[in-house]
Amino acid sequence: MVSREISEKAIGIFGIAFGFILYIIFIFVLHTAIIARFFTKTIVSGGMTESIVMLSGPYYEWLIAGSIPVFIMIGYYLVHGYHSGGEVKRNDLRLLAITVIGFMLWFLVLVALSTLKMVIPYEFNLIGGYVWYIIFIYVLIKYINYNFN
């Protein structure tokens, strides 16, 4: 029984590490394939060439920093939840869905604030987004556990 619990924890830790590796691959692909190809501007001045990234702001910041929990949950689900059965798999899938919804809702908050022409400092973007994650995940887990268990 103890070895089963240890192996479950090891699988969970490996899933989190796998999710972080997926995140690093995402960042690499985002920067090399998408940003370098579509969002850079090359300036030639005095015989020197300089590339400037044209993409920045709260959307980009949240895409980079806010997607960390999403990728960690994807990795956790792929390694742990996908191979588990029944209730464990269902709970892992719920947590993945809650994380993705939390990411998207904060992104919509950023769109709304930007539409209102409000300047969003980097710190508010990240702190607000992660506080939103914590509150949103906590409330939904409590709601799901109360209604479905």
C-alpha positions as CSV (number, residue, x, y, z in Angstrom):
1,M,0.0,0.0,0.0
2,V,2.8,2.4,0.9
3,S,4.7,1.7,-2.3
4,R,1.5,2.3,-4.3
5,E,1.2,5.8,-2.7
6,I,4.8,6.5,-3.4
7,S,4.5,5.5,-7.0
8,E,1.4,7.7,-7.3
9,K,3.3,10.7,-5.9
10,A,6.2,9.9,-8.2
11,I,3.9,9.7,-11.2
12,G,2.3,13.0,-10.2
13,I,5.7,14.7,-9.8
14,F,6.8,13.3,-13.2
15,G,3.6,14.7,-14.7
16,I,4.3,18.2,-13.3
17,A,7.9,18.0,-14.7
18,F,6.5,16.8,-18.1
19,G,4.1,19.8,-18.1
20,F,7.0,22.2,-17.4
21,I,8.9,20.6,-20.3
22,L,5.8,21.1,-22.5
23,Y,5.8,24.8,-21.4
24,I,9.4,25.2,-22.3
25,I,8.7,23.7,-25.8
26,F,5.8,26.1,-26.1
27,I,7.9,29.1,-25.3
28,F,10.6,28.0,-27.7
29,V,8.1,27.4,-30.6
30,L,6.3,30.7,-29.8
31,H,9.5,32.7,-29.9
32,T,11.3,31.0,-32.8
33,A,8.4,30.1,-35.2
34,I,5.8,32.7,-34.5
35,I,7.3,35.8,-33.1
36,A,10.5,35.7,-35.1
37,R,8.6,35.2,-38.3
38,F,5.6,37.5,-38.0
39,F,6.2,40.0,-35.2
40,T,9.8,41.2,-35.8
41,K,10.9,44.2,-37.7
42,T,14.4,44.4,-39.2
43,I,16.0,47.9,-39.2
44,V,19.1,48.6,-41.2
45,S,21.0,51.6,-40.0
46,G,24.6,52.5,-40.9
47,G,25.4,49.1,-42.2
48,M,24.1,47.3,-39.1
49,T,21.0,45.2,-39.0
50,E,18.8,45.1,-35.9
51,S,15.7,43.0,-35.3
52,I,13.0,44.5,-33.0
53,V,10.2,42.4,-31.5
54,M,6.9,44.2,-32.2
55,L,4.8,42.1,-29.8
56,S,4.5,43.1,-26.2
57,G,1.9,44.2,-23.7
58,P,-0.4,42.6,-21.2
59,Y,-1.7,39.9,-23.7
60,Y,1.8,38.7,-24.5
61,E,2.9,38.8,-20.8
62,W,-0.1,36.8,-19.8
63,L,0.3,34.3,-22.6
64,I,3.9,33.7,-21.4
65,A,3.4,33.8,-17.6
66,G,-0.2,32.7,-17.3
67,S,0.2,29.6,-19.4
68,I,2.6,27.9,-16.9
69,P,-0.2,26.4,-14.8
70,V,-2.1,25.3,-17.9
71,F,0.9,23.4,-19.3
72,I,1.7,21.9,-15.8
73,M,-1.9,20.6,-15.6
74,I,-1.7,19.3,-19.2
75,G,1.4,17.4,-18.3
76,Y,0.0,16.2,-15.0
77,Y,-3.2,14.9,-16.8
78,L,-1.3,13.2,-19.6
79,V,1.0,11.4,-17.2
80,H,-1.2,10.8,-14.1
81,G,-4.9,11.2,-15.0
82,Y,-4.9,9.7,-18.4
83,H,-3.5,6.4,-17.2
84,S,-5.6,6.4,-14.0
85,G,-9.2,5.3,-14.1
86,G,-12.6,6.4,-12.8
87,E,-12.8,9.2,-10.3
88,V,-9.1,10.1,-10.4
89,K,-9.2,10.6,-14.1
90,R,-12.4,12.6,-13.9
91,N,-11.0,14.9,-11.1
92,D,-7.7,15.5,-13.0
93,L,-9.8,16.4,-16.1
94,R,-11.9,18.8,-14.1
95,L,-8.9,20.5,-12.7
96,L,-7.4,20.8,-16.1
97,A,-10.6,22.4,-17.4
98,I,-10.8,24.8,-14.4
99,T,-7.2,25.9,-15.1
100,V,-7.8,26.5,-18.8
101,I,-11.1,28.4,-18.0
102,G,-9.2,30.5,-15.4
103,F,-6.5,31.4,-17.9
104,M,-9.1,32.4,-20.5
105,L,-11.2,34.5,-18.1
106,W,-8.2,36.5,-17.0
107,F,-7.3,37.0,-20.6
108,L,-10.9,38.4,-21.2
109,V,-10.4,40.7,-18.2
110,L,-7.2,42.0,-19.9
111,V,-9.1,42.5,-23.2
112,A,-11.9,44.4,-21.3
113,L,-9.4,46.6,-19.5
114,S,-7.5,47.3,-22.7
115,T,-10.8,48.2,-24.5
116,L,-11.4,50.7,-21.8
117,K,-7.9,52.2,-22.6
118,M,-6.6,51.3,-19.2
119,V,-2.8,50.8,-18.9
120,I,-2.1,47.6,-17.1
121,P,1.3,47.4,-15.3
122,Y,3.2,44.2,-15.6
123,E,3.0,43.5,-11.9
124,F,-0.8,43.9,-11.8
125,N,-1.2,41.7,-14.8
126,L,0.7,38.8,-13.2
127,I,-0.3,39.2,-9.6
128,G,-4.0,39.8,-10.6
129,G,-3.9,36.8,-12.9
130,Y,-2.4,34.4,-10.4
131,V,-4.7,35.7,-7.6
132,W,-7.6,35.1,-10.0
133,Y,-6.3,31.6,-10.6
134,I,-6.1,30.8,-6.9
135,I,-9.6,32.1,-6.1
136,F,-11.2,30.7,-9.2
137,I,-9.7,27.2,-8.7
138,Y,-10.5,27.2,-5.0
139,V,-14.1,28.2,-5.5
140,L,-14.8,25.8,-8.3
141,I,-13.2,22.9,-6.5
142,K,-15.3,23.6,-3.4
143,Y,-18.4,23.9,-5.6
144,I,-17.6,20.7,-7.5
145,N,-16.8,18.8,-4.3
146,Y,-20.0,20.1,-2.7
147,N,-22.3,19.3,-5.6
148,F,-20.8,16.1,-7.0
149,N,-19.5,14.2,-4.0
